Structures are given as structure tokens and as C-alpha cells.
């Protein structure tokens, strides 16, 4: 019993070990209304739903939009700004207010009026800091867009992992149900033999305890399947209360011929998060260059043109053109502080890129190691299931012949149950390693179809 419960806890522990960073992709924005008829949900359907509603992906898409807005705002600072307007003025002026007292001249002038149609243009000619800042924002936007692409891979990884967990737990339910049937048959035989006096009461009690144990495990597993379905529904945005049945299975299929060196080359060339980190380094370099340009002068031209007169039909054009050059003479150390901050940010981005490079190396190699180890474990577990079934058959025959008591039968039944659970865990670990490898190589959805046999 203790071993069975340990296996149950290992289901969730194994998932967390493989994918500790997927928690942010476990939420979604549910859409639609629940239908009374359960949905038939394939892995492809689940992934498609997740790519539309998963919260982690939606959040990164919003971040990408914000980065695009920042770039557009900086671009606007480098482009000419043209404004225009029409005004009508009715005015009366008191000269006494300004201290004018001219004999024989009225101190009140007006009322008089005039109309003005004006256009004004502010034209930046050169601003090195803004130009480099815009280039930095452009790289930041590219990094954000690549982050969205990476989020799609993470959604596929999270959904596939949740789907595989349902398959594994459902397989445990089926295997345990068989064990319940076997325990029921053994209990009935022990009960009948006790009634006719060919076996002691302790044999009947042992068989009954084993039956209750298997029934308890079955109930726990059935509850776990329901909870696993809730987790998948949460990740793909199914409406509350929507029942569904999974339609795909994940049979064991070895994956061979992929070497670490080749896998790493594919990962570095394709991983969107790695490319995003490279863009973040470029953005930090351009931001540093932007701060360096603070001492450079900026040049601009301001122009205006007005039609002024008593009426627009009786008006005359006026204009003005102003060229200006501004430069930073003394800023109290602000530029030095900005340079230090930009250099620190650049150093951090380079360190993050180097760390990600090492992380990708670890993910690829770990996935390949897990894949090979799980394949070996599957082979051993399949052999162990055959041996345990042979042992159970011989123990049942010996008990029926009265050669031994049913302790041997109960122990053999436990061995069969453990062997089946270990086989299911090994197959689950193997498929989970395929998901991890598909993610590590980028293009997770396409790689997953290939690794799983095209489904």
C-alpha cells in the first residue's frame, strides 16, 4: 500500500521535476459555454485551444504590443510635427494699463478684431540620443516578438505534458481495475476454500485486505484522473464544467539517432528565447550608445506660417523660420550616472545570454539522458511484468492445490501490481522526455508530432 501511494505522488512530482517553469502557463481565459455532451479531445485539439486562450501566451502578446507602442512613440519624436489652427480675436486695449498717457489720444483702443489661420512645423534635424534609443526600442520589440514565439512553444509543452499525465493516470486506473478483479477472484476462492474447510480463516482475511487495498487505490486514481482533467481544462480555456474525453494514446516508441552535438546546433539556431536574449543584448548596447550621445548637440528647425487680417479674405501671409542647435554643457553628473546604469544593464543582459546558453545545453543533454534512461527502464519493466505474471500464476496454482497458503499469492499479486505501475511510470517518463526534448529543440509542436510518431 505504501508503495502504491508513493507511485501516485510520483505522478505530480515527475511533472514538476521536468517542467518547473510552466506554472505561469497553467492558466487561461475560458471561452464559450459548456455543452452537455462530452467533447472528444485529441492532443492536437488541446494544443490548438491552448494557443488561443492560454494566459501565459496572452500576457506575452500584450508585452509585445507595449514594446511596439514604445518604439512608435520614440519614432514620433524624430519625425516632423505639424500643427495648424484657425482663430478669431476680438480685443480692446487700455493704454493706461501700460502707463501710456498721450495728449489728444484716447487711452482706449478698440474694440478691434482680426482672424488668423496658422500652421507650425517642428522639424528635428539631428538627435543622436533619440536615434539610438529608437534603435534600442526596435531591438526590444524584436525581443518581445520572439518571446511570444517562445511562449507558443511553452504552451505546447504545458498542454502536452498535462495531456500525457491524464493518459498515464488513466492507464494506472485500467491496470488497478484489473488488479481489483484479480483480488476479487482470489478473495472468493479463499472464502470458498475456508467454507469447505480446506484453508484457514486467515487466508480469507488476507485476500479481503488485499481486495480493499486495491479498491482504495482505484478510487484514489479515479479521483486523480478527474483532477488531471481539471488541470488540462484550465490550461486550454475550456468553459467551467465542460466534460471531455481524451482520444489519443501515447504508446511506447523508441527515439534514436539524435546526438547531443546535432541537437545543440538545432537548439541554438532555432530557440526563440535564445534569439530574444541576443536581441536584448543588442538593445542594451544601443541604449548604452544612446546615453553616450548625450553630450552631442541636437539640431532642429521650427517654422510657422500665418494668414492674419481683419478677415481671412482680407489677410496677409507672415512666416518665420528658426534654426537651433542645443548642446549639454553641464548636467551635474547625470550623464555619468546614466552611463553607469546603461553599462550595468548591458553587463546583465550579456550574463543572462550566457546563462541561457548554458541552460539550453543542460536542457538538451538532460532530455536525451532522460530519454535513454526511460527507454532502458521500459525494457526492464516489460520483462518484470512478464515475470511477475508468471509468478502469480504459479502461486495461484499452488494455493489451489493446497501446497501453500495465500501469503504467496498476495505477495505475487503485489509484485504484478508494482511491475505494472513501474511500466506505466517508465512509459510516461519516456514520453515526457520527448516533450522536454521537443521544447529544447524549439518548434515544439512540429517536433512533438515527429517524436510521438505523427499521432
C-alpha positions as CSV (number, residue, x, y, z in Angstrom):
1,X,0.0,0.0,0.0
2,X,2.8,2.4,0.9
3,X,4.5,1.7,-2.5
4,X,1.2,2.3,-4.4
5,X,0.7,5.7,-2.7
6,X,4.3,6.6,-3.4
7,X,3.7,5.9,-7.1
8,X,0.7,8.1,-7.1
9,X,2.6,11.0,-5.6
10,X,5.4,10.5,-8.1
11,X,3.0,11.4,-11.0
12,X,2.8,15.1,-9.9
13,X,6.4,15.1,-8.7
14,X,7.7,13.9,-12.0
15,X,5.9,16.6,-13.8
16,X,7.3,19.3,-11.6
17,X,10.8,17.9,-11.9
18,X,10.6,18.0,-15.7
19,X,8.9,21.4,-16.1
20,X,9.4,23.7,-13.1
21,X,8.9,26.8,-15.1
22,X,5.5,26.0,-16.7
23,X,3.4,27.2,-13.7
24,X,2.7,30.6,-15.4
25,X,1.2,28.7,-18.4
26,X,-1.3,26.7,-16.3
27,X,-4.0,29.5,-16.5
28,X,-6.2,30.6,-19.4
29,X,-9.2,32.8,-20.3
30,X,-12.1,30.4,-20.6
31,X,-14.3,30.9,-23.7
32,X,-17.7,29.5,-24.7
33,X,-20.4,27.7,-22.8
34,X,-20.2,24.1,-21.5
35,X,-22.1,21.6,-23.6
36,X,-24.0,18.6,-22.1
37,X,-22.2,16.2,-24.5
38,X,-18.6,15.5,-23.5
39,X,-16.0,16.7,-26.0
40,X,-13.7,14.3,-27.7
41,X,-10.3,16.0,-27.3
42,X,-7.2,15.0,-29.2
43,X,-3.8,16.3,-28.3
44,X,-3.8,18.5,-31.4
45,X,-7.2,19.9,-30.4
46,X,-5.9,20.6,-26.9
47,X,-2.8,22.4,-28.2
48,X,-4.9,24.5,-30.7
49,X,-7.2,25.6,-27.8
50,X,-4.2,26.4,-25.6
51,X,-2.6,28.6,-28.3
52,X,-5.8,30.7,-28.4
53,X,-6.6,31.0,-24.7
54,X,-3.5,30.3,-22.5
55,X,-2.8,33.2,-20.2
56,X,1.0,33.0,-20.4
57,X,0.8,33.5,-24.2
58,X,-1.7,36.3,-24.0
59,X,0.4,38.1,-21.4
60,X,3.5,38.0,-23.6
61,X,1.5,39.1,-26.6
62,X,0.4,42.2,-24.6
63,X,4.1,42.8,-23.7
64,X,4.9,42.7,-27.4
65,X,2.2,45.3,-28.1
66,X,3.6,47.5,-25.3
67,X,7.1,47.3,-26.8
68,X,5.7,48.3,-30.2
69,X,4.0,51.3,-28.7
70,X,7.3,52.4,-27.1
71,X,9.1,52.2,-30.4
72,X,6.3,54.2,-32.2
73,X,6.5,56.9,-29.5
74,X,10.2,57.3,-30.0
75,X,9.8,57.4,-33.8
76,X,7.3,60.2,-33.4
77,X,10.0,62.3,-31.7
78,X,12.3,62.0,-34.7
79,X,9.6,62.9,-37.3
80,X,8.4,66.4,-38.1
81,X,5.4,67.7,-36.1
82,X,2.9,69.9,-38.0
83,X,0.1,71.6,-36.3
84,X,-2.5,74.1,-37.6
85,X,-5.4,76.1,-36.3
86,X,-7.8,79.0,-37.0
87,X,-8.6,81.7,-34.5
88,X,-10.7,84.8,-34.3
89,X,-9.8,87.6,-31.9
90,X,-12.0,90.4,-30.6
91,X,-9.9,92.8,-28.5
92,X,-9.9,96.2,-26.7
93,X,-6.8,97.6,-25.1
94,X,-6.3,100.2,-22.4
95,X,-3.1,102.2,-22.9
96,X,-3.3,103.4,-19.3
97,X,-2.7,99.9,-18.2
98,X,0.7,100.0,-19.7
99,X,1.5,103.6,-18.5
100,X,0.8,105.4,-21.8
101,X,-0.7,108.9,-21.5
102,X,-0.6,110.8,-24.8
103,X,-2.4,114.1,-25.1
104,X,-5.4,114.1,-27.5
105,X,-5.0,110.3,-28.0
106,X,-7.7,108.1,-26.5
107,X,-6.5,105.8,-23.8
108,X,-8.9,103.0,-25.0
109,X,-8.1,101.5,-28.4
110,X,-10.7,99.4,-30.0
111,X,-12.6,97.2,-29.9
112,X,-10.9,95.7,-33.0
113,X,-10.8,92.2,-34.3
114,X,-8.6,90.0,-36.6
115,X,-8.6,86.4,-37.9
116,X,-5.6,84.1,-38.0
117,X,-5.0,80.9,-39.9
118,X,-1.7,79.4,-38.9
119,X,0.5,76.3,-39.5
120,X,3.5,75.4,-37.5
121,X,6.2,72.7,-38.1
122,X,8.8,71.5,-35.7
123,X,11.5,69.5,-37.6
124,X,14.2,67.6,-35.7
125,X,17.3,67.5,-37.8
126,X,19.7,65.5,-35.6
127,X,19.4,63.9,-32.2
128,X,21.9,61.1,-31.7
129,X,20.5,60.0,-28.4
130,X,16.9,59.7,-29.6
131,X,18.1,57.9,-32.7
132,X,20.0,55.2,-30.8
133,X,17.2,55.0,-28.3
134,X,14.8,54.2,-31.1
135,X,17.1,51.6,-32.5
136,X,17.3,50.1,-29.0
137,X,13.5,50.0,-28.7
138,X,13.4,48.4,-32.2
139,X,15.6,45.5,-30.9
140,X,13.5,45.4,-27.7
141,X,10.4,44.9,-29.8
142,X,12.0,42.2,-31.8
143,X,13.0,40.5,-28.5
144,X,9.3,40.8,-27.3
145,X,8.1,39.3,-30.6
146,X,10.5,36.4,-30.2
147,X,9.3,36.0,-26.6
148,X,5.8,35.5,-27.9
149,X,7.1,32.8,-30.3
150,X,8.9,31.2,-27.3
151,X,5.6,31.4,-25.3
152,X,3.9,29.3,-28.0
153,X,6.5,26.6,-27.5
154,X,5.9,26.7,-23.8
155,X,2.1,26.5,-24.2
156,X,2.6,23.4,-26.4
157,X,4.9,21.9,-23.8
158,X,2.5,22.6,-20.9
159,X,-0.6,21.3,-22.7
160,X,1.2,18.2,-24.0
161,X,2.5,17.4,-20.5
162,X,-0.9,17.8,-18.9
163,X,-2.4,15.6,-21.7
164,X,0.2,12.9,-21.2
165,X,-0.4,13.0,-17.4
166,X,-4.1,12.1,-18.0
167,X,-3.0,9.2,-20.3
168,X,-0.6,7.9,-17.6
169,X,-3.1,8.2,-14.8
170,X,-5.9,6.6,-16.9
171,X,-3.5,3.7,-17.6
172,X,-3.0,3.3,-13.9
173,X,-6.7,3.2,-13.4
174,X,-7.1,0.5,-16.0
175,X,-4.2,-1.6,-14.5
176,X,-5.6,-1.2,-11.0
177,X,-9.1,-2.2,-12.1
178,X,-7.6,-5.4,-13.4
179,X,-5.9,-5.9,-10.0
180,X,-9.2,-5.3,-8.3
181,X,-10.8,-8.0,-10.4
182,X,-8.0,-10.4,-9.7
183,X,-8.2,-9.6,-6.0
184,X,-11.9,-10.2,-6.1
185,X,-11.5,-13.6,-7.7
186,X,-8.7,-14.6,-5.2
187,X,-10.9,-13.5,-2.3
188,X,-13.9,-15.5,-3.5
189,X,-11.6,-18.6,-3.9
190,X,-10.2,-18.2,-0.4
191,X,-13.7,-17.7,1.0
192,X,-15.0,-20.8,-0.6
193,X,-12.0,-22.9,0.5
194,X,-12.4,-21.6,4.0
195,X,-16.1,-22.6,4.0
196,X,-15.3,-26.1,2.9
197,X,-12.5,-26.3,5.5
198,X,-9.6,-26.6,3.1
199,X,-7.9,-23.3,4.2
200,X,-7.8,-21.3,7.4
201,X,-9.8,-18.1,8.0
202,X,-6.6,-16.1,7.9
203,X,-6.3,-16.8,4.2
204,X,-9.8,-15.3,3.6
205,X,-8.9,-12.3,5.7
206,X,-5.6,-11.7,3.8
207,X,-7.4,-11.9,0.5
208,X,-10.1,-9.5,1.7
209,X,-7.5,-6.9,2.9
210,X,-5.8,-7.1,-0.5
211,X,-9.1,-6.5,-2.2
212,X,-9.9,-3.5,-0.1
213,X,-6.4,-2.1,-0.7
214,X,-6.7,-2.4,-4.4
215,X,-10.2,-0.8,-4.3
216,X,-8.8,2.1,-2.3
217,X,-6.0,2.7,-4.8
218,X,-8.5,2.6,-7.6
219,X,-10.7,5.2,-6.0
220,X,-7.7,7.4,-5.5
221,X,-6.6,7.1,-9.1
222,X,-10.0,7.8,-10.4
223,X,-10.1,11.0,-8.4
224,X,-6.6,11.9,-9.7
225,X,-7.8,11.5,-13.3
226,X,-10.6,13.9,-12.7
227,X,-8.2,16.4,-11.2
228,X,-5.7,16.0,-14.1
229,X,-8.6,16.8,-16.4
230,X,-9.3,19.9,-14.5
231,X,-5.7,21.0,-14.9
232,X,-5.8,20.4,-18.6
233,X,-9.1,22.2,-19.0
234,X,-7.7,25.2,-17.0
235,X,-4.7,25.4,-19.3
236,X,-6.6,25.4,-22.6
237,X,-9.6,27.6,-21.6
238,X,-12.4,25.1,-21.6
239,X,-15.6,26.5,-20.1
240,X,-16.4,25.7,-16.5
241,X,-17.9,22.2,-16.1
242,X,-17.2,21.1,-19.6
243,X,-16.7,17.3,-19.7
244,X,-14.3,15.8,-22.2
245,X,-12.6,12.5,-23.1
246,X,-9.1,12.2,-24.4
247,X,-8.9,10.4,-27.7
248,X,-5.1,10.0,-28.2
249,X,-2.9,7.4,-26.7
250,X,0.8,7.6,-26.1
251,X,2.2,4.1,-26.9
252,X,5.9,3.4,-26.3
253,X,8.0,4.2,-29.3
254,X,11.8,4.4,-29.0
255,X,13.5,7.5,-30.3
256,X,17.1,7.0,-31.6
257,X,19.7,8.6,-33.8
258,X,19.8,12.1,-32.2
259,X,23.2,13.1,-31.0
260,X,23.8,15.8,-28.4
261,X,26.0,17.9,-30.8
262,X,23.4,17.9,-33.5
263,X,20.6,18.6,-31.1
264,X,22.5,21.6,-29.6
265,X,23.1,23.1,-33.0
266,X,19.4,22.9,-33.8
267,X,18.5,24.4,-30.5
268,X,20.9,27.4,-30.7
269,X,19.7,28.0,-34.3
270,X,16.0,27.8,-33.6
271,X,15.2,28.6,-29.9
272,X,13.2,31.8,-29.8
273,X,14.2,32.6,-26.2
274,X,17.9,32.4,-27.2
275,X,17.3,34.8,-30.2
276,X,15.2,37.0,-27.9
277,X,18.1,37.2,-25.4
278,X,20.5,38.1,-28.2
279,X,18.2,40.9,-29.2
280,X,18.1,42.1,-25.7
281,X,21.9,42.4,-25.6
282,X,21.8,44.4,-28.9
283,X,19.1,46.7,-27.4
284,X,21.3,47.2,-24.3
285,X,24.3,48.1,-26.5
286,X,22.2,50.6,-28.4
287,X,20.8,52.1,-25.2
288,X,24.4,52.5,-23.9
289,X,25.3,54.2,-27.2
290,X,22.3,56.4,-26.8
291,X,23.5,57.6,-23.4
292,X,27.0,58.1,-24.8
293,X,25.5,60.6,-27.3
294,X,24.0,62.9,-24.6
295,X,27.0,65.3,-25.0
296,X,26.4,65.6,-28.8
297,X,24.5,68.7,-29.9
298,X,21.0,68.4,-31.3
299,X,19.7,70.4,-34.3
300,X,16.2,71.4,-35.1
301,X,14.2,73.8,-37.3
302,X,11.0,75.5,-36.3
303,X,8.8,77.2,-38.9
304,X,5.4,78.9,-38.9
305,X,3.2,80.5,-41.5
306,X,0.2,82.7,-40.6
307,X,-2.6,84.4,-42.6
308,X,-3.6,87.4,-40.5
309,X,-6.1,90.1,-41.2
310,X,-9.4,91.6,-40.3
311,X,-10.9,88.7,-42.2
312,X,-9.4,85.6,-43.8
313,X,-10.4,87.1,-47.2
314,X,-8.6,90.3,-46.4
315,X,-5.4,88.9,-44.8
316,X,-1.7,88.8,-45.5
317,X,0.8,86.0,-45.0
318,X,3.5,86.1,-42.4
319,X,6.2,83.4,-41.7
320,X,9.1,82.7,-39.5
321,X,12.0,80.1,-39.7
322,X,14.2,79.4,-36.7
323,X,17.2,77.0,-36.7
324,X,18.5,75.9,-33.3
325,X,21.5,73.9,-32.1
326,X,21.5,72.8,-28.4
327,X,24.2,71.0,-26.5
328,X,24.7,69.8,-23.0
329,X,27.3,71.9,-21.2
330,X,26.8,70.8,-17.6
331,X,24.3,68.3,-16.2
332,X,25.6,67.8,-12.6
333,X,26.8,64.2,-13.4
334,X,23.6,63.0,-14.8
335,X,25.3,61.6,-18.0
336,X,27.9,59.8,-15.9
337,X,25.2,58.1,-13.8
338,X,23.2,57.2,-17.0
339,X,26.3,55.7,-18.5
340,X,26.9,53.6,-15.4
341,X,23.3,52.4,-15.4
342,X,23.4,51.5,-19.1
343,X,26.7,49.7,-18.7
344,X,25.3,47.7,-15.8
345,X,22.2,46.8,-17.8
346,X,24.4,45.7,-20.8
347,X,26.5,43.5,-18.5
348,X,23.4,41.9,-17.0
349,X,22.0,41.1,-20.4
350,X,25.2,39.5,-21.6
351,X,25.3,37.4,-18.4
352,X,21.7,36.4,-18.9
353,X,22.5,35.3,-22.5
354,X,25.5,33.3,-21.3
355,X,23.3,31.7,-18.6
356,X,20.6,30.8,-21.2
357,X,23.2,29.3,-23.4
358,X,24.2,27.0,-20.6
359,X,20.6,26.3,-19.7
360,X,19.8,25.2,-23.3
361,X,22.8,22.9,-23.2
362,X,21.6,21.4,-19.9
363,X,18.0,21.0,-21.2
364,X,19.1,19.3,-24.4
365,X,21.5,16.9,-22.7
366,X,19.2,16.2,-19.7
367,X,16.3,15.4,-22.1
368,X,18.5,13.0,-24.1
369,X,19.7,11.4,-20.9
370,X,16.1,11.0,-19.5
371,X,15.0,9.6,-22.9
372,X,17.7,6.9,-22.9
373,X,17.2,6.1,-19.3
374,X,13.4,5.8,-19.6
375,X,13.8,3.6,-22.6
376,X,16.0,1.2,-20.6
377,X,13.6,1.3,-17.7
378,X,10.7,0.4,-20.1
379,X,12.6,-2.6,-21.3
380,X,13.3,-3.8,-17.8
381,X,9.7,-3.0,-16.6
382,X,8.2,-5.0,-19.5
383,X,10.4,-8.0,-18.6
384,X,9.4,-7.6,-15.0
385,X,5.7,-7.6,-15.8
386,X,6.0,-10.9,-17.6
387,X,8.0,-12.5,-14.7
388,X,5.5,-11.2,-12.1
389,X,2.6,-12.6,-14.1
390,X,4.3,-16.0,-14.2
391,X,4.9,-15.8,-10.5
392,X,1.3,-15.0,-9.8
393,X,0.0,-17.9,-12.0
394,X,2.3,-20.4,-10.2
395,X,1.3,-19.0,-6.8
396,X,-2.4,-19.3,-7.6
397,X,-1.9,-22.9,-8.8
398,X,0.0,-23.8,-5.6
399,X,-2.7,-22.3,-3.4
400,X,-5.5,-24.0,-5.3
401,X,-3.6,-27.3,-4.9
402,X,-3.2,-26.7,-1.2
403,X,0.5,-26.7,-1.3
404,X,0.8,-23.3,0.3
405,X,-1.3,-20.6,1.9
406,X,-2.3,-17.4,0.2
407,X,0.5,-15.3,1.6
408,X,2.5,-16.3,-1.5
409,X,-0.5,-15.4,-3.7
410,X,-0.9,-11.9,-2.1
411,X,2.8,-11.2,-2.4
412,X,2.8,-12.3,-6.1
413,X,-0.3,-10.1,-6.8
414,X,1.5,-7.1,-5.2
415,X,4.5,-7.8,-7.4
416,X,2.3,-7.8,-10.5
417,X,0.7,-4.5,-9.5
418,X,4.0,-2.9,-8.7
419,X,5.5,-4.1,-12.0
420,X,2.6,-2.7,-14.0
421,X,2.8,0.6,-12.2
422,X,6.5,0.8,-12.9
423,X,5.9,0.1,-16.6
424,X,3.4,2.9,-16.8
425,X,5.7,5.3,-15.0
426,X,8.6,4.4,-17.3
427,X,6.5,4.9,-20.5
428,X,5.2,8.2,-19.1
429,X,8.7,9.3,-18.2
430,X,9.8,8.4,-21.8
431,X,7.0,10.4,-23.4
432,X,7.6,13.3,-21.0
433,X,11.2,13.3,-22.0
434,X,10.1,13.5,-25.7
435,X,8.1,16.6,-24.8
436,X,11.1,18.1,-23.0
437,X,13.4,17.4,-26.0
438,X,10.9,18.9,-28.4
439,X,10.8,22.0,-26.3
440,X,14.6,22.1,-26.0
441,X,15.0,22.0,-29.8
442,X,12.3,24.7,-30.5
443,X,9.4,24.2,-32.9
444,X,7.8,22.2,-30.1
445,X,4.6,21.3,-31.9
446,X,6.3,20.0,-35.1
447,X,9.0,18.1,-33.2
448,X,6.4,16.6,-30.9
449,X,4.4,15.2,-33.8
450,X,7.6,13.7,-35.1
451,X,8.8,12.2,-31.8
452,X,5.3,10.8,-31.0
453,X,5.1,9.1,-34.3
454,X,2.9,11.6,-36.2
455,X,-0.1,10.8,-34.0
